[in-house]
Amino acid sequence: MRQSLNLITLACLLVIAALPAFAQDSPETSPSTAIQVVLDTQQDKLRAVDSPDSWWHDAKERSWSVKRPVEPGILDTTHTFSVTYRIDGAMVASWQVDTRSGTAVAVP
């Protein structure tokens, strides 16, 4: 009986010690990481919507917005973001970004 209790206690301690490793199975991501994925993977699309002819001398505002499609809960959306690029308030491009895999898929 005593040996079984010691084994159970040891097993519980091992599980507790391993919990931080499970919580950090992937690097922490932030909304800025989602924008970086777009910048790294979508250069052709960005050039197409904002060619040098349009930005070289203009004073238009460029803005990025990032949000999760839904709050994490039943679905794990920890690494999923919707990224939108706007020029003077008009949306010119949008992507669904997975920061875990480093992918960005254009949304029509």
Biotite code that builds the C-alpha atoms (Angstrom):
import biotite.structure as struc

atoms = struc.array([
    struc.Atom([0.000, 0.000, 0.000], chain_id="A", res_id=1, res_name="MET", atom_name="CA", element="C"),
    struc.Atom([2.777, 2.404, 0.936], chain_id="A", res_id=2, res_name="ARG", atom_name="CA", element="C"),
    struc.Atom([4.648, 1.643, -2.293], chain_id="A", res_id=3, res_name="GLN", atom_name="CA", element="C"),
    struc.Atom([1.505, 2.326, -4.380], chain_id="A", res_id=4, res_name="SER", atom_name="CA", element="C"),
    struc.Atom([1.010, 5.662, -2.625], chain_id="A", res_id=5, res_name="LEU", atom_name="CA", element="C"),
    struc.Atom([4.641, 6.592, -3.336], chain_id="A", res_id=6, res_name="ASN", atom_name="CA", element="C"),
    struc.Atom([4.221, 5.703, -7.030], chain_id="A", res_id=7, res_name="LEU", atom_name="CA", element="C"),
    struc.Atom([1.028, 7.753, -7.294], chain_id="A", res_id=8, res_name="ILE", atom_name="CA", element="C"),
    struc.Atom([2.712, 10.714, -5.569], chain_id="A", res_id=9, res_name="THR", atom_name="CA", element="C"),
    struc.Atom([5.711, 10.447, -7.914], chain_id="A", res_id=10, res_name="LEU", atom_name="CA", element="C"),
    struc.Atom([3.438, 10.278, -10.974], chain_id="A", res_id=11, res_name="ALA", atom_name="CA", element="C"),
    struc.Atom([1.524, 13.385, -9.818], chain_id="A", res_id=12, res_name="CYS", atom_name="CA", element="C"),
    struc.Atom([4.758, 15.296, -9.251], chain_id="A", res_id=13, res_name="LEU", atom_name="CA", element="C"),
    struc.Atom([6.006, 14.382, -12.727], chain_id="A", res_id=14, res_name="LEU", atom_name="CA", element="C"),
    struc.Atom([2.756, 15.589, -14.323], chain_id="A", res_id=15, res_name="VAL", atom_name="CA", element="C"),
    struc.Atom([2.882, 18.870, -12.377], chain_id="A", res_id=16, res_name="ILE", atom_name="CA", element="C"),
    struc.Atom([6.532, 19.393, -13.347], chain_id="A", res_id=17, res_name="ALA", atom_name="CA", element="C"),
    struc.Atom([5.700, 18.806, -17.037], chain_id="A", res_id=18, res_name="ALA", atom_name="CA", element="C"),
    struc.Atom([2.761, 21.253, -17.206], chain_id="A", res_id=19, res_name="LEU", atom_name="CA", element="C"),
    struc.Atom([4.848, 24.353, -18.035], chain_id="A", res_id=20, res_name="PRO", atom_name="CA", element="C"),
    struc.Atom([6.409, 22.486, -20.978], chain_id="A", res_id=21, res_name="ALA", atom_name="CA", element="C"),
    struc.Atom([2.965, 21.619, -22.355], chain_id="A", res_id=22, res_name="PHE", atom_name="CA", element="C"),
    struc.Atom([1.809, 25.220, -21.990], chain_id="A", res_id=23, res_name="ALA", atom_name="CA", element="C"),
    struc.Atom([4.795, 26.407, -24.048], chain_id="A", res_id=24, res_name="GLN", atom_name="CA", element="C"),
    struc.Atom([4.520, 23.928, -26.925], chain_id="A", res_id=25, res_name="ASP", atom_name="CA", element="C"),
    struc.Atom([4.683, 26.840, -29.364], chain_id="A", res_id=26, res_name="SER", atom_name="CA", element="C"),
    struc.Atom([6.108, 30.321, -29.095], chain_id="A", res_id=27, res_name="PRO", atom_name="CA", element="C"),
    struc.Atom([3.887, 33.099, -27.862], chain_id="A", res_id=28, res_name="GLU", atom_name="CA", element="C"),
    struc.Atom([2.269, 34.944, -30.710], chain_id="A", res_id=29, res_name="THR", atom_name="CA", element="C"),
    struc.Atom([0.837, 38.403, -30.826], chain_id="A", res_id=30, res_name="SER", atom_name="CA", element="C"),
    struc.Atom([-1.112, 40.397, -33.372], chain_id="A", res_id=31, res_name="PRO", atom_name="CA", element="C"),
    struc.Atom([2.132, 41.942, -34.607], chain_id="A", res_id=32, res_name="SER", atom_name="CA", element="C"),
    struc.Atom([3.384, 38.435, -35.406], chain_id="A", res_id=33, res_name="THR", atom_name="CA", element="C"),
    struc.Atom([0.396, 38.011, -37.741], chain_id="A", res_id=34, res_name="ALA", atom_name="CA", element="C"),
    struc.Atom([1.336, 41.200, -39.619], chain_id="A", res_id=35, res_name="ILE", atom_name="CA", element="C"),
    struc.Atom([4.936, 39.978, -39.883], chain_id="A", res_id=36, res_name="GLN", atom_name="CA", element="C"),
    struc.Atom([3.745, 36.699, -41.436], chain_id="A", res_id=37, res_name="VAL", atom_name="CA", element="C"),
    struc.Atom([1.869, 38.705, -44.088], chain_id="A", res_id=38, res_name="VAL", atom_name="CA", element="C"),
    struc.Atom([4.905, 40.920, -44.748], chain_id="A", res_id=39, res_name="LEU", atom_name="CA", element="C"),
    struc.Atom([7.150, 37.861, -45.059], chain_id="A", res_id=40, res_name="ASP", atom_name="CA", element="C"),
    struc.Atom([4.882, 35.766, -47.286], chain_id="A", res_id=41, res_name="THR", atom_name="CA", element="C"),
    struc.Atom([2.679, 38.133, -49.304], chain_id="A", res_id=42, res_name="GLN", atom_name="CA", element="C"),
    struc.Atom([5.095, 40.531, -51.017], chain_id="A", res_id=43, res_name="GLN", atom_name="CA", element="C"),
    struc.Atom([3.607, 39.970, -54.495], chain_id="A", res_id=44, res_name="ASP", atom_name="CA", element="C"),
    struc.Atom([0.073, 40.732, -53.293], chain_id="A", res_id=45, res_name="LYS", atom_name="CA", element="C"),
    struc.Atom([1.254, 43.815, -51.399], chain_id="A", res_id=46, res_name="LEU", atom_name="CA", element="C"),
    struc.Atom([3.067, 45.124, -54.474], chain_id="A", res_id=47, res_name="ARG", atom_name="CA", element="C"),
    struc.Atom([-0.043, 44.571, -56.573], chain_id="A", res_id=48, res_name="ALA", atom_name="CA", element="C"),
    struc.Atom([-2.335, 46.570, -54.279], chain_id="A", res_id=49, res_name="VAL", atom_name="CA", element="C"),
    struc.Atom([0.173, 49.291, -53.417], chain_id="A", res_id=50, res_name="ASP", atom_name="CA", element="C"),
    struc.Atom([2.496, 49.724, -56.386], chain_id="A", res_id=51, res_name="SER", atom_name="CA", element="C"),
    struc.Atom([5.331, 52.288, -56.292], chain_id="A", res_id=52, res_name="PRO", atom_name="CA", element="C"),
    struc.Atom([3.341, 54.494, -58.679], chain_id="A", res_id=53, res_name="ASP", atom_name="CA", element="C"),
    struc.Atom([0.714, 54.996, -55.990], chain_id="A", res_id=54, res_name="SER", atom_name="CA", element="C"),
    struc.Atom([2.791, 55.344, -52.830], chain_id="A", res_id=55, res_name="TRP", atom_name="CA", element="C"),
    struc.Atom([5.996, 56.980, -54.037], chain_id="A", res_id=56, res_name="TRP", atom_name="CA", element="C"),
    struc.Atom([4.631, 60.539, -53.848], chain_id="A", res_id=57, res_name="HIS", atom_name="CA", element="C"),
    struc.Atom([1.219, 60.293, -52.204], chain_id="A", res_id=58, res_name="ASP", atom_name="CA", element="C"),
    struc.Atom([0.274, 61.099, -48.620], chain_id="A", res_id=59, res_name="ALA", atom_name="CA", element="C"),
    struc.Atom([-2.377, 58.421, -48.189], chain_id="A", res_id=60, res_name="LYS", atom_name="CA", element="C"),
    struc.Atom([-2.777, 56.697, -44.876], chain_id="A", res_id=61, res_name="GLU", atom_name="CA", element="C"),
    struc.Atom([-1.840, 53.014, -44.762], chain_id="A", res_id=62, res_name="ARG", atom_name="CA", element="C"),
    struc.Atom([-3.163, 50.985, -41.857], chain_id="A", res_id=63, res_name="SER", atom_name="CA", element="C"),
    struc.Atom([-3.174, 47.397, -40.676], chain_id="A", res_id=64, res_name="TRP", atom_name="CA", element="C"),
    struc.Atom([-5.777, 45.782, -38.479], chain_id="A", res_id=65, res_name="SER", atom_name="CA", element="C"),
    struc.Atom([-5.509, 42.433, -36.760], chain_id="A", res_id=66, res_name="VAL", atom_name="CA", element="C"),
    struc.Atom([-8.161, 40.472, -34.898], chain_id="A", res_id=67, res_name="LYS", atom_name="CA", element="C"),
    struc.Atom([-9.031, 36.928, -34.008], chain_id="A", res_id=68, res_name="ARG", atom_name="CA", element="C"),
    struc.Atom([-12.034, 35.613, -35.933], chain_id="A", res_id=69, res_name="PRO", atom_name="CA", element="C"),
    struc.Atom([-13.501, 34.405, -32.619], chain_id="A", res_id=70, res_name="VAL", atom_name="CA", element="C"),
    struc.Atom([-12.294, 34.396, -29.046], chain_id="A", res_id=71, res_name="GLU", atom_name="CA", element="C"),
    struc.Atom([-10.422, 31.260, -27.968], chain_id="A", res_id=72, res_name="PRO", atom_name="CA", element="C"),
    struc.Atom([-12.671, 28.776, -26.231], chain_id="A", res_id=73, res_name="GLY", atom_name="CA", element="C"),
    struc.Atom([-14.095, 25.633, -27.749], chain_id="A", res_id=74, res_name="ILE", atom_name="CA", element="C"),
    struc.Atom([-12.052, 26.332, -30.891], chain_id="A", res_id=75, res_name="LEU", atom_name="CA", element="C"),
    struc.Atom([-8.348, 26.984, -30.393], chain_id="A", res_id=76, res_name="ASP", atom_name="CA", element="C"),
    struc.Atom([-7.818, 30.304, -32.177], chain_id="A", res_id=77, res_name="THR", atom_name="CA", element="C"),
    struc.Atom([-4.677, 31.187, -30.255], chain_id="A", res_id=78, res_name="THR", atom_name="CA", element="C"),
    struc.Atom([-2.633, 31.362, -33.465], chain_id="A", res_id=79, res_name="HIS", atom_name="CA", element="C"),
    struc.Atom([-5.368, 32.369, -35.919], chain_id="A", res_id=80, res_name="THR", atom_name="CA", element="C"),
    struc.Atom([-5.815, 35.996, -36.980], chain_id="A", res_id=81, res_name="PHE", atom_name="CA", element="C"),
    struc.Atom([-7.604, 38.008, -39.648], chain_id="A", res_id=82, res_name="SER", atom_name="CA", element="C"),
    struc.Atom([-5.279, 40.690, -41.023], chain_id="A", res_id=83, res_name="VAL", atom_name="CA", element="C"),
    struc.Atom([-6.561, 43.592, -43.116], chain_id="A", res_id=84, res_name="THR", atom_name="CA", element="C"),
    struc.Atom([-4.571, 46.221, -45.033], chain_id="A", res_id=85, res_name="TYR", atom_name="CA", element="C"),
    struc.Atom([-6.276, 49.543, -45.793], chain_id="A", res_id=86, res_name="ARG", atom_name="CA", element="C"),
    struc.Atom([-5.278, 52.538, -47.888], chain_id="A", res_id=87, res_name="ILE", atom_name="CA", element="C"),
    struc.Atom([-7.110, 55.758, -46.984], chain_id="A", res_id=88, res_name="ASP", atom_name="CA", element="C"),
    struc.Atom([-9.699, 53.712, -45.123], chain_id="A", res_id=89, res_name="GLY", atom_name="CA", element="C"),
    struc.Atom([-10.509, 51.410, -48.056], chain_id="A", res_id=90, res_name="ALA", atom_name="CA", element="C"),
    struc.Atom([-9.734, 47.732, -47.561], chain_id="A", res_id=91, res_name="MET", atom_name="CA", element="C"),
    struc.Atom([-7.366, 46.620, -50.332], chain_id="A", res_id=92, res_name="VAL", atom_name="CA", element="C"),
    struc.Atom([-6.324, 43.195, -49.021], chain_id="A", res_id=93, res_name="ALA", atom_name="CA", element="C"),
    struc.Atom([-7.191, 40.709, -46.294], chain_id="A", res_id=94, res_name="SER", atom_name="CA", element="C"),
    struc.Atom([-5.654, 37.439, -45.096], chain_id="A", res_id=95, res_name="TRP", atom_name="CA", element="C"),
    struc.Atom([-6.391, 34.574, -42.741], chain_id="A", res_id=96, res_name="GLN", atom_name="CA", element="C"),
    struc.Atom([-3.123, 34.048, -40.862], chain_id="A", res_id=97, res_name="VAL", atom_name="CA", element="C"),
    struc.Atom([-1.912, 31.053, -38.871], chain_id="A", res_id=98, res_name="ASP", atom_name="CA", element="C"),
    struc.Atom([1.092, 32.229, -36.867], chain_id="A", res_id=99, res_name="THR", atom_name="CA", element="C"),
    struc.Atom([1.906, 28.691, -35.715], chain_id="A", res_id=100, res_name="ARG", atom_name="CA", element="C"),
    struc.Atom([2.544, 27.491, -39.277], chain_id="A", res_id=101, res_name="SER", atom_name="CA", element="C"),
    struc.Atom([3.599, 30.911, -40.600], chain_id="A", res_id=102, res_name="GLY", atom_name="CA", element="C"),
    struc.Atom([0.990, 30.915, -43.379], chain_id="A", res_id=103, res_name="THR", atom_name="CA", element="C"),
    struc.Atom([-1.243, 33.641, -44.763], chain_id="A", res_id=104, res_name="ALA", atom_name="CA", element="C"),
    struc.Atom([-4.115, 32.888, -47.127], chain_id="A", res_id=105, res_name="VAL", atom_name="CA", element="C"),
    struc.Atom([-5.679, 35.757, -49.077], chain_id="A", res_id=106, res_name="ALA", atom_name="CA", element="C"),
    struc.Atom([-9.373, 36.308, -48.413], chain_id="A", res_id=107, res_name="VAL", atom_name="CA", element="C"),
    struc.Atom([-11.345, 37.557, -51.426], chain_id="A", res_id=108, res_name="PRO", atom_name="CA", element="C"),
])
